[in-house]
């Protein structure tokens, strides 16, 4: 899981289906694993449970404060990759729409009550029915990328909470046949969102960029999209 490590930080490639912080329903979480590795570990930001990718952990209080200040000043650059439904040609497309967190654990766009939120989107690879998109959030609101993409009619594949559809191979492959009495399963059993890279400054002021390889389910999805254009 470890992508980068120095005396102050360890950056990991969080697998999908693992909570960042303590979860009453799950015994294992990333923070607990980090504290088994280094006693004073604190996670510097969060990823949704289903989201994979790079996540920064501070090894000591000074490092945590240093990273928190960079997040506060919006100096940390986060780049996510998402597979979205539909064919889209985004070129540094900005969505600047305020987000309101609701009591039910989801968010909505609310110009009257929401908090400011900005995300840039750029198409990396168009496919026949889907698009690989780079997402660069400027702010860090809950479910920001997910709701902003949905406003562009480009919901993340598999993100049914915000309008995304599950991905079935039968939608791409002509003559796709299932074995009798079996039900087709989606290729990716979560939303197709991956935190691809994180750029920050260490305590010495040196800029570091750390990238996280795709997990297996994203690799398989992208391979199938490429082979079935």
Backbone as CSV, one residue per row, in Angstrom:
resi,resn,N_x,N_y,N_z,CA_x,CA_y,CA_z,C_x,C_y,C_z
1,UNK,0.810,-1.216,0.000,0.000,0.000,0.000,0.843,1.265,0.000
2,UNK,2.074,1.195,0.503,2.880,2.416,0.665,3.445,2.864,-0.680
3,UNK,3.170,4.128,-1.018,3.641,4.733,-2.266,4.858,5.628,-2.031
4,UNK,4.907,6.285,-0.865,5.972,7.242,-0.539,6.085,7.309,0.976
5,UNK,7.327,7.468,1.447,7.512,7.615,2.888,8.773,8.402,3.164
6,UNK,8.675,9.327,4.134,9.862,9.979,4.687,9.680,10.025,6.202
7,UNK,10.457,10.872,6.881,10.391,10.867,8.350,9.089,11.474,8.885
8,UNK,8.341,12.201,8.021,7.135,12.902,8.472,5.830,12.356,7.901
9,UNK,5.888,11.796,6.706,4.660,11.376,6.027,4.796,9.968,5.456
10,UNK,3.638,9.301,5.377,3.543,8.072,4.587,2.293,8.228,3.720
11,UNK,2.463,8.062,2.409,1.346,8.160,1.483,1.033,6.758,0.971
12,UNK,-0.235,6.392,1.053,-0.644,5.023,0.725,-1.644,5.024,-0.431
13,UNK,-1.767,3.876,-1.059,-2.773,3.655,-2.096,-3.937,2.927,-1.432
14,UNK,-4.936,3.692,-1.025,-6.063,3.098,-0.304,-6.873,2.189,-1.222
15,UNK,-7.093,0.946,-0.827,-7.937,0.084,-1.645,-9.407,0.481,-1.506
16,UNK,-10.233,0.130,-2.495,-11.673,0.389,-2.334,-12.259,-0.471,-1.223
17,UNK,-13.397,-0.035,-0.710,-14.167,-0.747,0.323,-13.498,-0.707,1.698
18,UNK,-12.550,0.195,1.897,-11.899,0.377,3.199,-12.179,1.800,3.689
19,UNK,-12.760,1.920,4.878,-13.053,3.243,5.431,-11.757,3.950,5.828
20,UNK,-11.741,5.278,5.664,-10.572,6.056,6.070,-10.484,6.126,7.594
21,UNK,-11.606,6.449,8.239,-11.642,6.608,9.693,-12.454,5.478,10.326
22,UNK,-12.579,5.524,11.645,-13.311,4.487,12.366,-14.743,4.400,11.851
23,UNK,-15.195,3.180,11.683,-16.533,2.910,11.171,-17.174,1.894,12.111
24,UNK,-18.343,2.245,12.639,-18.977,1.358,13.627,-19.287,-0.031,13.068
25,UNK,-19.498,-0.101,11.741,-19.876,-1.376,11.137,-18.671,-2.206,10.683
26,UNK,-17.494,-1.571,10.621,-16.305,-2.265,10.105,-15.200,-2.257,11.160
27,UNK,-14.585,-3.409,11.386,-13.508,-3.482,12.369,-12.218,-2.870,11.839
28,UNK,-11.980,-3.017,10.530,-10.729,-2.544,9.931,-10.949,-1.196,9.260
29,UNK,-10.051,-0.258,9.505,-10.083,1.029,8.818,-8.641,1.494,8.615
30,UNK,-8.474,2.466,7.726,-7.130,2.898,7.354,-6.382,3.542,8.521
31,UNK,-7.083,4.341,9.341,-6.433,4.992,10.472,-5.878,3.955,11.454
32,UNK,-6.649,2.916,11.741,-6.181,1.866,12.664,-4.962,1.152,12.099
33,UNK,-4.983,0.870,10.792,-3.822,0.228,10.164,-2.595,1.135,10.249
34,UNK,-2.804,2.447,10.030,-1.696,3.399,10.074,-1.096,3.477,11.484
35,UNK,-1.957,3.413,12.501,-1.461,3.505,13.892,-0.779,2.226,14.350
36,UNK,-1.081,1.120,13.688,-0.303,-0.097,13.924,1.103,0.057,13.352
37,UNK,1.214,0.873,12.309,2.489,1.063,11.608,3.339,2.144,12.277
38,UNK,2.676,3.254,12.654,3.381,4.348,13.336,2.427,4.965,14.365
39,UNK,2.853,5.052,15.625,1.953,5.323,16.756,1.141,6.608,16.649
40,UNK,1.764,7.698,16.173,1.099,9.013,16.175,0.412,9.342,14.851
41,UNK,0.124,8.339,14.055,-0.443,8.578,12.720,-1.767,9.339,12.780
42,UNK,-1.885,10.308,11.865,-3.147,11.018,11.659,-3.368,11.154,10.155
43,UNK,-4.579,10.820,9.706,-4.862,10.992,8.279,-5.094,12.479,8.003
44,UNK,-4.532,12.967,6.910,-4.568,14.406,6.604,-5.805,14.822,5.817
45,UNK,-6.514,13.855,5.233,-7.749,14.126,4.486,-8.490,12.803,4.408
46,UNK,-9.638,12.792,3.733,-10.449,11.576,3.674,-10.777,11.209,2.238
47,UNK,-10.977,9.924,2.013,-11.555,9.422,0.774,-12.799,8.631,1.141
48,UNK,-13.828,8.720,0.301,-15.016,7.897,0.517,-14.609,6.426,0.585
49,UNK,-15.386,5.643,1.289,-15.078,4.217,1.464,-14.859,3.511,0.127
50,UNK,-15.702,3.811,-0.861,-15.613,3.136,-2.161,-14.522,3.700,-3.069
51,UNK,-13.966,4.858,-2.717,-12.949,5.494,-3.556,-11.570,4.923,-3.229
52,UNK,-10.825,4.580,-4.258,-9.448,4.102,-4.089,-8.483,5.265,-4.324
53,UNK,-7.199,5.025,-4.010,-6.184,5.993,-4.408,-5.339,6.579,-3.298
54,UNK,-4.578,7.600,-3.674,-3.530,8.137,-2.807,-4.119,8.928,-1.640
55,UNK,-3.593,8.637,-0.444,-4.057,9.299,0.766,-2.851,9.555,1.669
56,UNK,-2.773,10.770,2.215,-1.608,11.188,3.002,-1.856,10.984,4.497
57,UNK,-0.846,10.436,5.159,-0.890,10.215,6.602,0.328,10.893,7.222
58,UNK,0.074,11.701,8.251,1.174,12.361,8.965,1.657,11.457,10.094
59,UNK,2.983,11.449,10.290,3.562,10.590,11.335,3.710,11.300,12.674
60,UNK,3.587,12.620,12.672,3.767,13.380,13.909,2.905,14.641,13.855
61,UNK,2.643,15.274,15.018,1.750,16.438,15.053,2.225,17.608,14.186
62,UNK,3.526,17.851,14.135,4.036,18.964,13.326,3.745,18.733,11.838
63,UNK,3.942,17.511,11.383,3.664,17.184,9.983,2.178,17.329,9.679
64,UNK,1.328,16.925,10.630,-0.116,17.047,10.439,-0.524,18.517,10.316
65,UNK,0.014,19.360,11.194,-0.301,20.801,11.125,0.169,21.394,9.802
66,UNK,1.353,21.000,9.365,1.935,21.507,8.120,1.048,21.153,6.919
67,UNK,0.581,19.913,6.866,-0.280,19.488,5.767,-1.661,20.131,5.871
68,UNK,-2.195,20.216,7.082,-3.523,20.821,7.275,-3.543,22.266,6.791
69,UNK,-2.453,22.994,7.064,-2.356,24.383,6.623,-2.355,24.469,5.090
70,UNK,-1.667,23.534,4.441,-1.655,23.520,2.970,-3.052,23.237,2.407
71,UNK,-3.775,22.321,3.050,-5.152,22.064,2.619,-6.023,23.298,2.831
72,UNK,-5.837,23.955,3.989,-6.624,25.155,4.310,-6.394,26.263,3.283
73,UNK,-5.141,26.412,2.850,-4.795,27.458,1.872,-4.994,26.993,0.418
74,UNK,-5.489,25.783,0.261,-5.738,25.183,-1.066,-4.461,25.088,-1.905
75,UNK,-3.386,24.731,-1.225,-2.096,24.571,-1.902,-1.827,23.122,-2.312
76,UNK,-2.584,22.196,-1.745,-2.444,20.785,-2.120,-3.206,20.568,-3.423
77,UNK,-2.566,19.935,-4.387,-3.232,19.643,-5.666,-3.639,18.177,-5.682
78,UNK,-4.947,17.945,-5.794,-5.482,16.579,-5.849,-6.040,16.339,-7.252
79,UNK,-5.644,15.228,-7.833,-6.177,14.843,-9.146,-6.812,13.464,-9.029
80,UNK,-8.044,13.386,-9.438,-8.785,12.128,-9.435,-9.041,11.699,-10.873
81,UNK,-9.161,10.406,-11.090,-9.610,9.875,-12.368,-10.953,9.188,-12.145
82,UNK,-11.892,9.457,-13.053,-13.224,8.850,-12.955,-13.658,8.349,-14.324
83,UNK,-14.316,7.207,-14.342,-15.049,6.773,-15.531,-16.473,7.278,-15.359
84,UNK,-16.960,8.030,-16.346,-18.308,8.588,-16.250,-19.180,8.045,-17.378
85,UNK,-20.485,8.084,-17.151,-21.436,7.652,-18.166,-21.525,8.703,-19.273
86,UNK,-21.576,8.240,-20.518,-21.718,9.155,-21.651,-20.374,9.553,-22.239
87,UNK,-20.439,10.152,-23.416,-19.233,10.599,-24.129,-19.127,12.111,-23.987
88,UNK,-18.031,12.591,-23.401,-17.904,14.012,-23.063,-16.539,14.550,-23.482
89,UNK,-16.510,15.801,-23.894,-15.264,16.448,-24.288,-14.957,17.636,-23.391
90,UNK,-14.591,17.363,-22.156,-14.282,18.444,-21.212,-12.862,18.952,-21.430
91,UNK,-12.689,20.257,-21.399,-11.363,20.875,-21.524,-11.205,21.902,-20.418
92,UNK,-10.675,21.453,-19.279,-10.547,22.333,-18.118,-11.889,22.996,-17.797
93,UNK,-12.949,22.203,-17.870,-14.311,22.687,-17.626,-14.506,22.917,-16.130
94,UNK,-14.894,24.124,-15.757,-15.081,24.469,-14.344,-16.552,24.346,-13.954
95,UNK,-16.795,23.608,-12.870,-18.107,23.629,-12.222,-17.937,24.399,-10.921
96,UNK,-18.657,25.485,-10.789,-18.571,26.363,-9.617,-19.975,26.460,-9.018
97,UNK,-20.344,25.445,-8.241,-21.689,25.368,-7.678,-21.609,24.998,-6.199
98,UNK,-22.298,25.751,-5.335,-22.230,25.494,-3.889,-22.951,24.207,-3.491
99,UNK,-22.412,23.569,-2.463,-22.893,22.249,-2.038,-23.416,22.314,-0.609
100,UNK,-24.586,21.710,-0.422,-25.192,21.625,0.906,-25.223,20.176,1.350
101,UNK,-24.632,19.893,2.520,-24.676,18.552,3.098,-26.007,18.368,3.807
102,UNK,-26.694,17.274,3.506,-28.001,17.020,4.096,-27.904,16.014,5.239
103,UNK,-28.975,15.923,6.018,-28.974,15.039,7.183,-28.939,13.566,6.808
104,UNK,-29.318,13.244,5.556,-29.372,11.837,5.142,-28.033,11.321,4.624
105,UNK,-26.968,12.140,4.732,-25.635,11.687,4.342,-25.297,11.898,2.887
106,UNK,-26.200,12.534,2.122,-25.875,12.888,0.748,-25.897,14.409,0.621
107,UNK,-25.493,14.911,-0.531,-25.404,16.364,-0.710,-26.269,16.795,-1.887
108,UNK,-26.532,18.094,-1.950,-27.248,18.649,-3.101,-26.671,20.029,-3.423
109,UNK,-26.927,20.488,-4.628,-26.529,21.837,-5.017,-27.532,22.820,-4.435
110,UNK,-27.039,23.828,-3.721,-27.920,24.838,-3.139,-27.229,26.196,-3.180
111,UNK,-27.681,27.048,-4.080,-27.059,28.365,-4.224,-27.358,29.259,-3.031
112,UNK,-28.427,28.955,-2.305,-28.808,29.794,-1.165,-28.112,29.370,0.120
113,UNK,-28.042,28.049,0.373,-27.522,27.555,1.655,-26.183,26.830,1.554
114,UNK,-25.758,26.464,0.350,-24.568,25.639,0.188,-23.261,26.388,0.407
115,UNK,-22.191,25.618,0.592,-20.842,26.181,0.724,-20.154,26.163,-0.638
116,UNK,-19.351,27.197,-0.891,-18.682,27.340,-2.189,-17.889,26.084,-2.534
117,UNK,-17.947,25.672,-3.810,-17.230,24.472,-4.253,-16.893,24.618,-5.730
118,UNK,-15.631,24.320,-6.072,-15.181,24.417,-7.469,-14.397,23.157,-7.836
119,UNK,-14.687,22.643,-9.041,-13.956,21.491,-9.581,-13.713,21.690,-11.068
120,UNK,-12.507,21.356,-11.529,-12.172,21.379,-12.959,-12.195,19.953,-13.503
121,UNK,-12.708,19.808,-14.734,-12.790,18.497,-15.375,-12.158,18.538,-16.763
122,UNK,-11.352,17.510,-17.072,-10.703,17.391,-18.385,-10.829,15.945,-18.872
123,UNK,-11.289,15.785,-20.106,-11.382,14.450,-20.698,-9.986,13.901,-20.974
124,UNK,-9.740,12.677,-20.513,-8.478,11.990,-20.780,-8.614,11.006,-21.935
125,UNK,-9.749,10.302,-21.979,-9.959,9.288,-23.017,-11.461,9.107,-23.251
126,UNK,-11.930,9.422,-24.472,-13.339,9.160,-24.764,-13.523,7.732,-25.277
127,UNK,-14.573,7.071,-24.824,-14.928,5.746,-25.318,-16.299,5.849,-25.991
128,UNK,-16.872,4.733,-26.316,-18.133,4.787,-27.068,-19.284,5.300,-26.200
129,UNK,-19.417,4.730,-25.014,-20.535,5.090,-24.137,-20.076,5.683,-22.805
130,UNK,-18.768,5.823,-22.629,-18.198,6.300,-21.367,-17.010,7.219,-21.659
131,UNK,-16.517,7.878,-20.612,-15.369,8.778,-20.747,-14.498,8.677,-19.501
132,UNK,-13.169,8.611,-19.714,-12.226,8.708,-18.598,-11.914,10.187,-18.396
133,UNK,-12.171,10.690,-17.197,-12.081,12.125,-16.907,-11.118,12.373,-15.752
134,UNK,-10.281,13.425,-15.898,-9.487,13.899,-14.761,-10.290,14.961,-14.034
135,UNK,-10.334,14.840,-12.711,-11.100,15.758,-11.871,-10.130,16.452,-10.912
136,UNK,-10.171,17.776,-10.900,-9.268,18.521,-10.010,-10.094,19.418,-9.093
137,UNK,-10.406,18.935,-7.887,-11.186,19.757,-6.958,-10.327,20.859,-6.334
138,UNK,-10.868,22.061,-6.300,-10.179,23.184,-5.649,-10.550,23.224,-4.167
139,UNK,-11.815,23.025,-3.890,-12.294,22.930,-2.504,-12.413,21.452,-2.143
140,UNK,-12.778,21.175,-0.906,-12.836,19.783,-0.456,-14.150,19.428,0.207
141,UNK,-15.252,19.722,-0.458,-16.565,19.421,0.113,-16.896,17.930,-0.017
142,UNK,-17.761,17.482,0.855,-18.215,16.093,0.823,-18.890,15.776,-0.518
143,UNK,-18.499,14.676,-1.145,-19.088,14.183,-2.405,-19.020,15.219,-3.533
144,UNK,-18.033,16.113,-3.451,-17.962,17.235,-4.396,-17.849,16.790,-5.857
145,UNK,-16.885,15.918,-6.145,-16.683,15.471,-7.523,-17.936,14.767,-8.034
146,UNK,-18.533,13.962,-7.193,-19.696,13.167,-7.583,-20.879,14.053,-7.966
147,UNK,-21.201,15.021,-7.138,-22.360,15.878,-7.422,-22.068,16.832,-8.573
148,UNK,-20.832,17.342,-8.658,-20.485,18.257,-9.754,-20.537,17.546,-11.104
149,UNK,-20.059,16.302,-11.174,-20.155,15.557,-12.429,-21.608,15.298,-12.809
150,UNK,-22.441,15.059,-11.825,-23.850,14.791,-12.131,-24.525,16.024,-12.745
151,UNK,-24.062,17.220,-12.382,-24.637,18.452,-12.976,-24.232,18.606,-14.438
152,UNK,-23.191,17.894,-14.868,-22.751,17.922,-16.268,-23.344,16.758,-17.067
153,UNK,-24.316,16.057,-16.470,-24.877,14.838,-17.080,-23.775,13.810,-17.349
154,UNK,-22.832,13.752,-16.430,-21.688,12.838,-16.553,-21.460,12.133,-15.218
155,UNK,-22.513,11.537,-14.695,-22.414,10.855,-13.395,-21.370,9.745,-13.455
156,UNK,-20.696,9.516,-12.328,-19.670,8.478,-12.265,-20.324,7.107,-12.429
157,UNK,-19.752,6.295,-13.299,-20.240,4.938,-13.527,-20.281,4.167,-12.200
158,UNK,-21.426,3.596,-11.899,-21.587,2.841,-10.659,-22.035,3.671,-9.470
159,UNK,-22.074,5.000,-9.607,-22.462,5.876,-8.488,-23.972,6.139,-8.547
160,UNK,-24.737,5.129,-8.154,-26.194,5.213,-8.296,-26.805,6.295,-7.419
161,UNK,-26.111,6.686,-6.345,-26.613,7.737,-5.462,-26.731,9.076,-6.194
162,UNK,-25.837,9.298,-7.174,-25.847,10.565,-7.905,-26.070,10.355,-9.408
163,UNK,-26.850,9.336,-9.736,-27.294,9.170,-11.119,-26.459,8.256,-11.992
164,UNK,-25.402,7.658,-11.458,-24.550,6.767,-12.256,-25.188,5.399,-12.455
165,UNK,-24.846,4.767,-13.568,-25.397,3.442,-13.869,-24.328,2.371,-13.651
166,UNK,-24.735,1.189,-13.211,-23.754,0.090,-13.110,-23.255,-0.289,-14.498
167,UNK,-22.022,-0.793,-14.559,-21.435,-1.150,-15.855,-21.524,-2.650,-16.080
168,UNK,-22.289,-3.028,-17.118,-22.414,-4.427,-17.505,-21.730,-4.623,-18.846
169,UNK,-20.968,-5.690,-18.951,-20.233,-5.970,-20.181,-21.176,-6.148,-21.373
170,UNK,-22.398,-6.593,-21.115,-23.366,-6.818,-22.191,-23.745,-5.527,-22.912
171,UNK,-23.529,-4.375,-22.275,-23.838,-3.100,-22.949,-22.817,-2.778,-24.029
172,UNK,-21.633,-3.411,-23.969,-20.573,-3.138,-24.936,-20.359,-4.273,-25.923
173,UNK,-20.388,-5.495,-25.414,-20.014,-6.652,-26.246,-21.217,-7.198,-26.997
174,UNK,-21.109,-7.204,-28.309,-22.169,-7.801,-29.115,-22.138,-9.311,-28.943
175,UNK,-23.317,-9.874,-28.854,-23.398,-11.323,-28.722,-22.911,-11.832,-27.386
176,UNK,-22.925,-10.967,-26.359,-22.477,-11.398,-25.022,-23.497,-12.373,-24.444
177,UNK,-23.041,-13.552,-24.085,-23.945,-14.578,-23.555,-23.560,-14.962,-22.134
178,UNK,-24.563,-14.998,-21.284,-24.362,-15.487,-19.926,-24.695,-16.966,-19.865
179,UNK,-24.092,-17.661,-18.918,-24.478,-19.048,-18.689,-25.927,-19.078,-18.206
180,UNK,-26.600,-20.137,-18.521,-28.000,-20.262,-18.129,-28.144,-20.178,-16.614
181,UNK,-29.231,-19.532,-16.211,-29.604,-19.379,-14.806,-28.544,-18.621,-13.991
182,UNK,-27.818,-17.727,-14.662,-26.905,-16.836,-13.936,-27.294,-15.398,-14.228
183,UNK,-27.085,-14.549,-13.258,-27.416,-13.139,-13.394,-26.127,-12.353,-13.628
184,UNK,-26.139,-11.465,-14.613,-24.928,-10.707,-14.926,-24.569,-9.766,-13.783
185,UNK,-23.291,-9.744,-13.444,-22.781,-8.863,-12.385,-22.019,-7.696,-13.021
186,UNK,-22.103,-6.508,-12.414,-21.317,-5.394,-12.952,-19.820,-5.666,-12.839
187,UNK,-19.043,-5.148,-13.792,-17.588,-5.366,-13.791,-16.938,-4.686,-12.587
188,UNK,-17.466,-3.525,-12.220,-16.928,-2.815,-11.051,-18.069,-2.652,-10.052
189,UNK,-17.855,-3.120,-8.826,-18.933,-3.173,-7.831,-18.880,-1.951,-6.912
190,UNK,-18.558,-0.823,-7.477,-18.486,0.443,-6.738,-18.500,1.563,-7.772
191,UNK,-18.431,2.806,-7.304,-18.289,3.903,-8.268,-16.848,3.933,-8.784
192,UNK,-16.710,4.261,-10.060,-15.388,4.210,-10.716,-14.633,5.521,-10.499
193,UNK,-14.191,5.734,-9.254,-13.477,6.956,-8.873,-12.194,6.581,-8.151
194,UNK,-11.068,7.185,-8.583,-9.746,6.851,-8.051,-8.946,8.130,-7.837
195,UNK,-8.414,8.307,-6.626,-7.547,9.452,-6.324,-6.173,9.176,-6.926
196,UNK,-5.896,9.774,-8.079,-4.727,9.390,-8.869,-3.423,10.007,-8.361
197,UNK,-3.459,11.276,-7.952,-2.201,11.898,-7.504,-2.453,12.985,-6.466
198,UNK,-1.391,13.252,-5.703,-1.424,14.291,-4.668,-0.102,15.041,-4.728
199,UNK,-0.182,16.363,-4.803,1.017,17.209,-4.817,0.999,18.093,-3.578
200,UNK,2.089,18.070,-2.814,2.172,18.824,-1.552,3.626,19.218,-1.311
201,UNK,3.850,20.005,-0.268,5.219,20.358,0.127,5.548,19.699,1.459
202,UNK,6.770,19.115,1.541,7.191,18.526,2.809,7.648,19.620,3.770
203,UNK,8.093,19.240,4.943,8.453,20.236,5.950,9.653,21.080,5.537
204,UNK,10.466,20.571,4.612,11.616,21.335,4.100,11.215,22.283,2.963
205,UNK,9.937,22.262,2.585,9.458,23.137,1.517,9.623,22.571,0.125
206,UNK,10.014,21.288,0.029,10.184,20.653,-1.287,8.846,20.109,-1.783
207,UNK,8.555,20.368,-3.043,7.295,19.885,-3.619,7.402,18.406,-3.996
208,UNK,6.401,17.650,-3.612,6.357,16.215,-3.911,5.039,15.894,-4.622
209,UNK,5.119,15.081,-5.660,3.922,14.555,-6.314,3.967,13.037,-6.232
210,UNK,2.904,12.463,-5.692,2.818,11.014,-5.524,1.617,10.514,-6.312
211,UNK,1.847,9.502,-7.155,0.779,8.919,-7.967,0.452,7.514,-7.489
212,UNK,-0.831,7.146,-7.618,-1.294,5.826,-7.190,-1.778,5.033,-8.401
213,UNK,-1.207,3.854,-8.653,-1.699,3.007,-9.749,-3.160,2.622,-9.522
214,UNK,-3.870,2.374,-10.629,-5.256,1.927,-10.531,-5.338,0.567,-9.844
215,UNK,-6.385,0.334,-9.048,-6.617,-1.025,-8.541,-7.155,-1.913,-9.669
216,UNK,-7.240,-3.190,-9.393,-7.589,-4.164,-10.433,-8.936,-3.869,-11.086
217,UNK,-9.955,-3.499,-10.305,-11.283,-3.310,-10.906,-11.305,-2.139,-11.897
218,UNK,-10.548,-1.064,-11.603,-10.467,0.061,-12.551,-9.683,-0.338,-13.791
219,UNK,-8.611,-1.110,-13.616,-7.810,-1.564,-14.767,-8.645,-2.419,-15.709
220,UNK,-9.414,-3.334,-15.131,-10.258,-4.219,-15.936,-11.315,-3.414,-16.687
221,UNK,-11.933,-2.456,-15.996,-12.960,-1.618,-16.627,-12.386,-0.831,-17.805
222,UNK,-11.236,-0.185,-17.605,-10.615,0.613,-18.661,-10.185,-0.275,-19.827
223,UNK,-9.686,-1.466,-19.523,-9.286,-2.407,-20.586,-10.501,-2.804,-21.429
224,UNK,-11.601,-3.099,-20.796,-12.812,-3.488,-21.523,-13.357,-2.327,-22.365
225,UNK,-13.306,-1.133,-21.829,-13.763,0.046,-22.588,-12.892,0.260,-23.825
226,UNK,-11.580,0.064,-23.665,-10.658,0.255,-24.782,-10.815,-0.808,-25.861
227,UNK,-11.109,-2.033,-25.436,-11.217,-3.136,-26.391,-12.564,-3.161,-27.114
228,UNK,-13.547,-2.464,-26.582,-14.897,-2.522,-27.145,-15.383,-1.139,-27.566
229,UNK,-14.518,-0.438,-28.284,-14.882,0.909,-28.743,-15.986,0.866,-29.809
